[in-house]
Amino acid sequence: TNAKKIWGEYLDGGKGDQQRLKDIWENNKDKIGLTQNIVKDTMQIKAVSAVNHYLNGRIPLNLEIIIVFALLLDVDIGEISPKSKNLIKNLM
């Protein structure tokens, strides 16, 4: 089915997404005054090290985390994860 194909494309391990996130982070964080501590507080997680793990690919990204980073970095979700954007588009 179409849903199976779309979901299968989404579940590719996300390595490209993690690299795009890291690149966007490095290019934008200072311009907008964003710190890992701000991200930690926004995500309501206990340790800033978890944010670092997301940025360095040690913790896999999920849709909620991608959305939070996109909002905080003021970028379109598709800039971080084109497949997540496609998944959302197909749900609407």
The first five atom37 places (N, CA, C, CB, O) and aatype in JSON, in Angstrom:
{
  "aatype": [16, 2, 0, 11, 11, 9, 17, 7, 6, 18, 10, 3, 7, 7, 11, 7, 3, 5, 5, 1, 10, 11, 3, 9, 17, 6, 2, 2, 11, 3, 11, 9, 7, 10, 16, 5, 2, 9, 19, 11, 3, 16, 12, 5, 9, 11, 0, 19, 15, 0, 19, 2, 8, 18, 10, 2, 7, 1, 9, 14, 10, 2, 10, 6, 9, 9, 9, 19, 13, 0, 10, 10, 10, 3, 19, 3, 9, 7, 6, 9, 15, 14, 11, 15, 11, 2, 10, 9, 11, 2, 10, 12],
  "atom_mask": [
    [1, 1, 1, 1, 1],
    [1, 1, 1, 1, 1],
    [1, 1, 1, 1, 1],
    [1, 1, 1, 1, 1],
    [1, 1, 1, 1, 1],
    [1, 1, 1, 1, 1],
    [1, 1, 1, 1, 1],
    [1, 1, 1, 0, 1],
    [1, 1, 1, 1, 1],
    [1, 1, 1, 1, 1],
    [1, 1, 1, 1, 1],
    [1, 1, 1, 1, 1],
    [1, 1, 1, 0, 1],
    [1, 1, 1, 0, 1],
    [1, 1, 1, 1, 1],
    [1, 1, 1, 0, 1],
    [1, 1, 1, 1, 1],
    [1, 1, 1, 1, 1],
    [1, 1, 1, 1, 1],
    [1, 1, 1, 1, 1],
    [1, 1, 1, 1, 1],
    [1, 1, 1, 1, 1],
    [1, 1, 1, 1, 1],
    [1, 1, 1, 1, 1],
    [1, 1, 1, 1, 1],
    [1, 1, 1, 1, 1],
    [1, 1, 1, 1, 1],
    [1, 1, 1, 1, 1],
    [1, 1, 1, 1, 1],
    [1, 1, 1, 1, 1],
    [1, 1, 1, 1, 1],
    [1, 1, 1, 1, 1],
    [1, 1, 1, 0, 1],
    [1, 1, 1, 1, 1],
    [1, 1, 1, 1, 1],
    [1, 1, 1, 1, 1],
    [1, 1, 1, 1, 1],
    [1, 1, 1, 1, 1],
    [1, 1, 1, 1, 1],
    [1, 1, 1, 1, 1],
    [1, 1, 1, 1, 1],
    [1, 1, 1, 1, 1],
    [1, 1, 1, 1, 1],
    [1, 1, 1, 1, 1],
    [1, 1, 1, 1, 1],
    [1, 1, 1, 1, 1],
    [1, 1, 1, 1, 1],
    [1, 1, 1, 1, 1],
    [1, 1, 1, 1, 1],
    [1, 1, 1, 1, 1],
    [1, 1, 1, 1, 1],
    [1, 1, 1, 1, 1],
    [1, 1, 1, 1, 1],
    [1, 1, 1, 1, 1],
    [1, 1, 1, 1, 1],
    [1, 1, 1, 1, 1],
    [1, 1, 1, 0, 1],
    [1, 1, 1, 1, 1],
    [1, 1, 1, 1, 1],
    [1, 1, 1, 1, 1],
    [1, 1, 1, 1, 1],
    [1, 1, 1, 1, 1],
    [1, 1, 1, 1, 1],
    [1, 1, 1, 1, 1],
    [1, 1, 1, 1, 1],
    [1, 1, 1, 1, 1],
    [1, 1, 1, 1, 1],
    [1, 1, 1, 1, 1],
    [1, 1, 1, 1, 1],
    [1, 1, 1, 1, 1],
    [1, 1, 1, 1, 1],
    [1, 1, 1, 1, 1],
    [1, 1, 1, 1, 1],
    [1, 1, 1, 1, 1],
    [1, 1, 1, 1, 1],
    [1, 1, 1, 1, 1],
    [1, 1, 1, 1, 1],
    [1, 1, 1, 0, 1],
    [1, 1, 1, 1, 1],
    [1, 1, 1, 1, 1],
    [1, 1, 1, 1, 1],
    [1, 1, 1, 1, 1],
    [1, 1, 1, 1, 1],
    [1, 1, 1, 1, 1],
    [1, 1, 1, 1, 1],
    [1, 1, 1, 1, 1],
    [1, 1, 1, 1, 1],
    [1, 1, 1, 1, 1],
    [1, 1, 1, 1, 1],
    [1, 1, 1, 1, 1],
    [1, 1, 1, 1, 1],
    [1, 1, 1, 1, 1]
  ],
  "atom_positions": [
    [[0.83, -1.19, 0.0], [0.0, 0.0, 0.0], [0.87, 1.25, 0.0], [-0.95, 0.0, 1.21], [2.07, 1.19, 0.27]],
    [[0.26, 2.37, -0.3], [0.98, 3.65, -0.3], [1.48, 4.0, 1.1], [0.07, 4.76, -0.83], [2.58, 4.51, 1.25]],
    [[0.66, 3.72, 2.1], [1.07, 4.01, 3.49], [2.31, 3.21, 3.87], [-0.08, 3.71, 4.46], [3.2, 3.73, 4.54]],
    [[2.36, 1.96, 3.47], [3.5, 1.12, 3.78], [4.77, 1.67, 3.12], [3.24, -0.33, 3.33], [5.84, 1.67, 3.72]],
    [[4.65, 2.13, 1.89], [5.79, 2.7, 1.17], [6.28, 3.98, 1.85], [5.4, 2.99, -0.31], [7.48, 4.15, 2.07]],
    [[5.36, 4.87, 2.18], [5.72, 6.15, 2.82], [6.38, 5.89, 4.17], [4.47, 7.05, 3.0], [7.4, 6.49, 4.49]],
    [[5.79, 5.0, 4.98], [6.35, 4.7, 6.29], [7.71, 4.03, 6.17], [5.39, 3.8, 7.09], [8.62, 4.31, 6.94]],
    [[7.85, 3.14, 5.19], [9.12, 2.48, 4.95], [10.22, 3.47, 4.59], [0.0, 0.0, 0.0], [11.36, 3.31, 5.04]],
    [[9.89, 4.48, 3.8], [10.87, 5.52, 3.45], [11.24, 6.34, 4.68], [10.3, 6.44, 2.34], [12.39, 6.77, 4.83]],
    [[10.28, 6.55, 5.55], [10.53, 7.34, 6.76], [11.49, 6.62, 7.7], [9.2, 7.63, 7.48], [12.32, 7.26, 8.34]],
    [[11.38, 5.31, 7.79], [12.18, 4.53, 8.73], [13.51, 4.07, 8.11], [11.39, 3.31, 9.2], [13.76, 2.87, 8.0]],
    [[14.34, 5.02, 7.71], [15.61, 4.66, 7.07], [16.8, 4.8, 8.0], [15.83, 5.52, 5.85], [17.95, 4.67, 7.55]],
    [[16.57, 5.05, 9.27], [17.66, 5.23, 10.21], [17.99, 6.68, 10.48], [0.0, 0.0, 0.0], [18.6, 6.99, 11.51]],
    [[17.61, 7.58, 9.59], [17.73, 9.01, 9.84], [19.13, 9.6, 9.86], [0.0, 0.0, 0.0], [19.31, 10.71, 10.37]],
    [[20.12, 8.9, 9.33], [21.48, 9.43, 9.38], [21.61, 10.74, 8.6], [22.47, 8.41, 8.82], [22.3, 11.66, 9.04]],
    [[20.94, 10.84, 7.46], [20.96, 12.09, 6.7], [20.32, 13.22, 7.49], [0.0, 0.0, 0.0], [20.8, 14.35, 7.48]],
    [[19.22, 12.9, 8.18], [18.54, 13.9, 9.01], [19.46, 14.41, 10.11], [17.25, 13.31, 9.62], [19.52, 15.61, 10.37]],
    [[20.17, 13.5, 10.74], [21.05, 13.9, 11.84], [22.18, 14.79, 11.34], [21.63, 12.68, 12.54], [22.57, 15.74, 12.02]],
    [[22.72, 14.49, 10.18], [23.78, 15.33, 9.64], [23.25, 16.71, 9.25], [24.43, 14.66, 8.44], [23.9, 17.72, 9.5]],
    [[22.05, 16.74, 8.64], [21.45, 18.04, 8.3], [21.18, 18.85, 9.55], [20.14, 17.84, 7.5], [21.46, 20.05, 9.59]],
    [[20.64, 18.2, 10.6], [20.38, 18.89, 11.86], [21.68, 19.48, 12.41], [19.74, 17.94, 12.89], [21.71, 20.65, 12.8]],
    [[22.72, 18.69, 12.45], [23.99, 19.17, 13.0], [24.52, 20.36, 12.2], [25.03, 18.03, 13.01], [25.0, 21.33, 12.78]],
    [[24.44, 20.28, 10.87], [24.9, 21.38, 10.02], [24.09, 22.65, 10.26], [24.83, 20.98, 8.55], [24.65, 23.74, 10.38]],
    [[22.77, 22.5, 10.32], [21.9, 23.66, 10.56], [22.19, 24.23, 11.94], [20.4, 23.27, 10.44], [22.26, 25.45, 12.1]],
    [[22.36, 23.38, 12.93], [22.7, 23.82, 14.29], [23.97, 24.66, 14.28], [22.86, 22.61, 15.23], [23.99, 25.77, 14.8]],
    [[25.02, 24.12, 13.68], [26.31, 24.82, 13.66], [26.22, 26.16, 12.93], [27.37, 23.94, 13.0], [26.87, 27.13, 13.33]],
    [[25.43, 26.22, 11.88], [25.31, 27.45, 11.09], [24.39, 28.49, 11.72], [24.81, 27.12, 9.72], [24.56, 29.68, 11.45]],
    [[23.44, 28.08, 12.54], [22.4, 29.01, 13.01], [22.41, 29.32, 14.5], [21.09, 28.46, 12.68], [21.9, 30.36, 14.91]],
    [[22.99, 28.45, 15.32], [22.82, 28.59, 16.78], [23.3, 29.95, 17.3], [23.57, 27.48, 17.49], [22.63, 30.56, 18.12]],
    [[24.45, 30.41, 16.84], [24.99, 31.67, 17.35], [24.18, 32.87, 16.85], [26.45, 31.83, 16.95], [23.98, 33.84, 17.58]],
    [[23.72, 32.79, 15.61], [22.94, 33.89, 15.02], [21.66, 34.14, 15.8], [22.61, 33.59, 13.56], [21.23, 35.28, 15.95]],
    [[21.05, 33.05, 16.29], [19.76, 33.21, 16.97], [19.87, 33.05, 18.49], [18.78, 32.2, 16.43], [18.87, 33.08, 19.2]],
    [[21.09, 32.88, 18.98], [21.3, 32.79, 20.43], [20.76, 31.53, 21.05], [0.0, 0.0, 0.0], [20.28, 31.55, 22.19]],
    [[20.82, 30.43, 20.33], [20.29, 29.17, 20.82], [21.4, 28.35, 21.47], [19.62, 28.38, 19.67], [22.49, 28.21, 20.92]],
    [[21.1, 27.81, 22.63], [22.06, 26.96, 23.34], [21.43, 25.58, 23.56], [22.49, 27.61, 24.7], [20.22, 25.41, 23.48]],
    [[22.29, 24.62, 23.85], [21.78, 23.29, 24.16], [20.94, 23.31, 25.42], [22.93, 22.3, 24.31], [20.01, 22.51, 25.56]],
    [[21.23, 24.21, 26.34], [20.44, 24.32, 27.56], [19.01, 24.8, 27.25], [21.11, 25.29, 28.55], [18.06, 24.31, 27.85]],
    [[18.87, 25.74, 26.32], [17.54, 26.2, 25.91], [16.76, 25.05, 25.29], [17.64, 27.39, 24.92], [15.58, 24.87, 25.57]],
    [[17.43, 24.27, 24.44], [16.78, 23.12, 23.81], [16.35, 22.12, 24.89], [17.73, 22.44, 22.79], [15.23, 21.61, 24.85]],
    [[17.23, 21.85, 25.83], [16.92, 20.92, 26.94], [15.67, 21.37, 27.68], [18.11, 20.81, 27.92], [14.77, 20.57, 27.94]],
    [[15.61, 22.65, 28.03], [14.46, 23.17, 28.77], [13.18, 23.09, 27.94], [14.71, 24.61, 29.21], [12.12, 22.76, 28.46]],
    [[13.29, 23.39, 26.65], [12.12, 23.34, 25.77], [11.6, 21.91, 25.63], [12.46, 23.91, 24.39], [10.4, 21.67, 25.64]],
    [[12.52, 20.96, 25.51], [12.14, 19.55, 25.37], [11.74, 18.93, 26.7], [13.28, 18.75, 24.75], [11.21, 17.82, 26.75]],
    [[12.0, 19.64, 27.78], [11.71, 19.16, 29.13], [12.4, 17.84, 29.41], [10.2, 19.01, 29.33], [11.8, 16.88, 29.9]],
    [[13.7, 17.81, 29.08], [14.52, 16.65, 29.4], [15.51, 17.04, 30.49], [15.27, 16.12, 28.15], [15.77, 18.23, 30.7]],
    [[16.04, 16.07, 31.19], [16.83, 16.35, 32.39], [18.27, 16.76, 32.11], [16.84, 15.15, 33.26], [18.82, 17.59, 32.83]],
    [[18.89, 16.2, 31.07], [20.32, 16.43, 30.88], [20.61, 17.07, 29.53], [21.07, 15.12, 31.01], [20.09, 16.65, 28.49]],
    [[21.46, 18.08, 29.56], [21.88, 18.73, 28.32], [22.66, 17.76, 27.44], [22.72, 19.97, 28.62], [22.73, 17.95, 26.22]],
    [[23.24, 16.74, 28.04], [23.99, 15.75, 27.25], [23.08, 15.04, 26.26], [24.66, 14.73, 28.17], [23.54, 14.61, 25.2]],
    [[21.79, 14.91, 26.57], [20.86, 14.27, 25.63], [20.72, 15.11, 24.36], [19.47, 14.07, 26.28], [20.63, 14.56, 23.27]],
    [[20.71, 16.43, 24.51], [20.66, 17.32, 23.34], [21.9, 17.1, 22.48], [20.54, 18.81, 23.78], [21.81, 17.0, 21.26]],
    [[23.05, 17.03, 23.13], [24.29, 16.76, 22.42], [24.23, 15.41, 21.69], [25.48, 16.78, 23.4], [24.73, 15.28, 20.58]],
    [[23.62, 14.44, 22.32], [23.5, 13.12, 21.69], [22.6, 13.18, 20.45], [22.93, 12.1, 22.7], [22.88, 12.52, 19.45]],
    [[21.52, 13.97, 20.51], [20.68, 14.16, 19.32], [21.5, 14.8, 18.2], [19.43, 15.02, 19.65], [21.44, 14.37, 17.05]],
    [[22.26, 15.83, 18.55], [23.03, 16.57, 17.55], [24.15, 15.73, 16.94], [23.6, 17.83, 18.16], [24.56, 15.97, 15.8]],
    [[24.66, 14.78, 17.69], [25.78, 13.96, 17.21], [25.38, 12.56, 16.78], [26.82, 13.87, 18.28], [26.24, 11.72, 16.5]],
    [[24.08, 12.31, 16.72], [23.59, 11.05, 16.19], [23.67, 9.87, 17.13], [0.0, 0.0, 0.0], [23.53, 8.72, 16.69]],
    [[23.9, 10.11, 18.4], [23.94, 8.99, 19.36], [22.54, 8.56, 19.79], [24.76, 9.39, 20.58], [22.32, 7.4, 20.14]],
    [[21.6, 9.5, 19.76], [20.19, 9.18, 20.01], [19.45, 9.44, 18.69], [19.58, 10.04, 21.21], [19.55, 10.53, 18.14]],
    [[18.72, 8.45, 18.18], [17.98, 8.64, 16.92], [16.93, 9.75, 17.05], [17.31, 7.34, 16.49], [16.31, 9.92, 18.1]],
    [[16.76, 10.48, 15.98], [15.74, 11.53, 15.93], [14.38, 10.89, 15.68], [16.06, 12.58, 14.83], [14.26, 9.92, 14.94]],
    [[13.36, 11.44, 16.32], [11.99, 11.06, 15.99], [11.26, 12.32, 15.54], [11.28, 10.38, 17.2], [11.81, 13.42, 15.6]],
    [[10.05, 12.16, 15.11], [9.31, 13.29, 14.54], [9.15, 14.43, 15.53], [7.94, 12.82, 14.07], [9.3, 15.6, 15.16]],
    [[8.84, 14.12, 16.78], [8.67, 15.19, 17.79], [9.96, 15.97, 17.99], [8.21, 14.59, 19.13], [9.92, 17.2, 18.09]],
    [[11.07, 15.3, 18.04], [12.36, 15.97, 18.25], [12.7, 16.82, 17.03], [13.48, 14.94, 18.51], [13.19, 17.94, 17.18]],
    [[12.44, 16.3, 15.85], [12.68, 17.08, 14.62], [11.84, 18.34, 14.62], [12.38, 16.23, 13.37], [12.33, 19.41, 14.25]],
    [[10.6, 18.23, 15.03], [9.71, 19.41, 15.07], [10.24, 20.45, 16.06], [8.27, 18.99, 15.47], [10.28, 21.64, 15.74]],
    [[10.65, 20.01, 17.24], [11.17, 20.96, 18.24], [12.41, 21.68, 17.71], [11.51, 20.24, 19.56], [12.52, 22.9, 17.81]],
    [[13.35, 20.92, 17.13], [14.55, 21.56, 16.59], [14.19, 22.52, 15.46], [15.54, 20.49, 16.08], [14.76, 23.61, 15.37]],
    [[13.26, 22.14, 14.59], [12.86, 23.02, 13.49], [12.27, 24.32, 14.03], [11.85, 22.32, 12.57], [12.58, 25.4, 13.53]],
    [[11.43, 24.21, 15.03], [10.83, 25.41, 15.63], [11.89, 26.3, 16.27], [9.77, 25.02, 16.68], [11.91, 27.52, 16.06]],
    [[12.77, 25.7, 17.05], [13.79, 26.49, 17.75], [14.82, 27.09, 16.79], [14.5, 25.62, 18.77], [15.31, 28.2, 17.02]],
    [[15.14, 26.37, 15.72], [16.12, 26.86, 14.75], [15.48, 27.72, 13.67], [16.85, 25.7, 14.12], [16.16, 28.26, 12.8]],
    [[14.15, 27.84, 13.73], [13.38, 28.66, 12.79], [13.64, 28.23, 11.34], [13.74, 30.14, 12.96], [13.91, 29.05, 10.46]],
    [[13.53, 26.91, 11.13], [13.66, 26.36, 9.78], [12.47, 25.45, 9.49], [15.0, 25.57, 9.63], [11.79, 24.99, 10.41]],
    [[12.23, 25.21, 8.24], [11.2, 24.27, 7.81], [11.64, 22.86, 8.21], [10.95, 24.37, 6.27], [12.82, 22.53, 8.16]],
    [[10.68, 22.05, 8.61], [10.98, 20.67, 8.98], [11.74, 19.96, 7.86], [9.69, 19.91, 9.31], [12.63, 19.15, 8.13]],
    [[11.39, 20.26, 6.63], [12.03, 19.62, 5.48], [13.51, 19.92, 5.35], [0.0, 0.0, 0.0], [14.24, 19.16, 4.72]],
    [[13.97, 21.01, 5.95], [15.4, 21.3, 5.91], [16.18, 20.31, 6.78], [15.68, 22.73, 6.38], [17.33, 19.97, 6.48]],
    [[15.56, 19.85, 7.83], [16.18, 18.83, 8.69], [15.86, 17.44, 8.16], [15.69, 18.97, 10.15], [16.74, 16.59, 8.04]],
    [[14.59, 17.22, 7.85], [14.15, 15.87, 7.46], [13.12, 15.94, 6.33], [13.55, 15.14, 8.67], [11.93, 16.05, 6.59]],
    [[13.58, 15.87, 5.1], [12.63, 15.86, 3.98], [11.62, 14.72, 4.08], [13.38, 15.76, 2.66], [10.47, 14.88, 3.68]],
    [[12.04, 13.57, 4.59], [11.13, 12.43, 4.7], [10.05, 12.67, 5.75], [11.91, 11.16, 5.04], [8.91, 12.25, 5.57]],
    [[10.41, 13.35, 6.84], [9.4, 13.67, 7.86], [8.4, 14.67, 7.29], [10.05, 14.24, 9.13], [7.2, 14.56, 7.55]],
    [[8.88, 15.63, 6.53], [7.97, 16.6, 5.91], [7.02, 15.88, 4.96], [8.76, 17.7, 5.15], [5.82, 16.17, 4.94]],
    [[7.55, 14.94, 4.19], [6.71, 14.17, 3.26], [5.7, 13.34, 4.02], [7.57, 13.27, 2.37], [4.55, 13.23, 3.59]],
    [[6.1, 12.75, 5.14], [5.19, 11.96, 5.96], [4.03, 12.83, 6.46], [5.95, 11.33, 7.16], [2.87, 12.44, 6.36]],
    [[4.36, 14.01, 6.98], [3.33, 14.93, 7.47], [2.42, 15.36, 6.34], [3.96, 16.17, 8.13], [1.2, 15.39, 6.5]],
    [[3.0, 15.69, 5.21], [2.21, 16.13, 4.05], [1.23, 15.05, 3.63], [3.12, 16.48, 2.87], [0.08, 15.35, 3.3]],
    [[1.66, 13.8, 3.66], [0.79, 12.71, 3.26], [-0.31, 12.42, 4.28], [1.61, 11.47, 3.03], [-1.3, 11.76, 3.95]],
    [[-0.15, 12.9, 5.5], [-1.17, 12.71, 6.52], [-2.25, 13.77, 6.45], [-0.54, 12.73, 7.89], [-3.35, 13.58, 6.98]],
    [[-1.96, 14.87, 5.8], [-2.91, 15.99, 5.76], [-3.86, 15.87, 4.6], [-2.17, 17.32, 5.67], [-4.72, 16.73, 4.41]]
  ]
}
